[in-house]
Amino acid sequence: PGCVYKEVPRCTISSMSGLFTVAAKAKHTATVIFLHGLGDTGYGWSLALERIQSPHIKYVCPTAKVLPVSLNAGVTMPAWYDVYGLADESLEFLEDESGIKKAAAFGDWSWLHTYTLTDSDASVQCME
C-alpha cells in the first residue's frame, strides 16, 4: 500500500482508514503515537486525548485490525495480536508469539516508521 499525505486543520480529529489524528493546537513540536488496548479503537482514544492534549503535541491513534480473540471465545474485536488466556498461578501462559512479533514489527502498520521520519503538520493515509 502507498501512503498519501493530507493536510489536517489544527484542533480537529481526522479519520483516515482507521488512523485518527488529533492536530496540534499550537506550533507542532512533538508527536505521540498511541496504540490502544484489546477491543478498543483509535477513535475513542483520539477523543480522550483531544481533551487533555498539550497544545504543541499531535496525537496519532491507529486502530488495530479486527481479529478473533481466543481469550474471549473467538469473538472478533480490534486486537494487535491474539490473546490466548490469562496467567495461571505460576504466571505462565501461552502467547501468540508470531502475532506479537508481527505487531512489534508494525506488520500492516509499517506507515508508522515512515510517519516518524517524515512527520509534519500533515496526516498520513495508507491506502489498501
N, C-alpha and C positions, 0 to 999 in steps of 0.2 A: 504494500500500500504506500501511496505517496502522501506527503504532508502538504497542506495548503495553509498559508499564514493569512489570518484575517485580523484587521484592526478591531479592537474591542473598546467601546466607550468606557470612560472611567466611571467608577461607582455602580457597576452593573454586574449581574451574573450572566455569563454567556454559556450556552449549552451547545456543544458540538460533538456528536457521536459518542455520548456517554462521558464526555470530558467537560467539566464545569469549571469555569474560571471566574474568580472574583477580582476585578481590576483594582489596582492601587488607587487611592483617593488623592494622593499627593505624588510628588516625584518618585517614580518607581525605582527602588534601590535594592530590593530583595524579593525572592520568590520562595514560597513554601509549597512543596508537592505533598499533598495529604492523601494517604491511602486508607480507606475506610475498613471497618471490620466486617465480619461474616454477616451476610444478609442485609447490609446497609447499602447506601449509594453515595456517589459523589455529590448528587444534588442536595441531599439532606445536610451533608456537612458544609457545602458551599453556603447554604442559608445561615447556618450557625456561625461560620467563620466571618461572614459579611458583618454580622452584628458585633463581633469582638475584634475585628481586624485592626492592626496597626496601619496608619494611613499610607505608609511607604511600601507596604508588602502586598504583592499579588499572590493569591492562593489558587492553586490548580488542584482540582479534585476529580480524578478519574473514577469511573465505575467499573468494577470487575465484571467479567463475563458471568452469565447465569450458568451454574453447574449443579448437578445433583450432589447433595452433601450427605455422605454416609451417616454421620452423627445424627442427622435429622431424618432418618428413614428414607433417604434418597430424594427428599423434597428439593426442588430446584430453587436456587436463590443466588444473588451475587456473591461470588467467592473467588479469592485469588487462587485457591487450591482446595482439594477435598479434605475434609476433617473426618477421620475415621472414628474417633472416640475421645473420651477424656482420660486423663491419667488415672491409673488404679492406685492402690495403697503404696505400691513400691515406686510410684512416679514414673512407671514405664508405660509407654503407649506406642502404638503404631503411627507412623506419619506418612503422608503422601510425599515421599522424598522427591519423586520426579516432578510432581506438581509444585512443590516448594522451590525446587531448583529453577523451574520454568518461570515462576513468579519472581524469584530473585534476579533472574536474567531479564526480567520485564517481558518475556515471551512476546505476546502481541502488543505490548506497551513499549516497544523499542523507541517510540517517539520521545519518551522521557529523556533518553540520552541526548538526542538532538535538541530537545527543548532546553535542557540545562546549558548547552553550549551556545545556543543562538537566542536566548531569552531576551525579549524586548517588551514593549507595551503591546505587542501583537499576541494573539492566541493561536494555538496550533490545532488544526483539524486533520485527523488521519482518515483518509478515505479508504474504503474497502473495495 
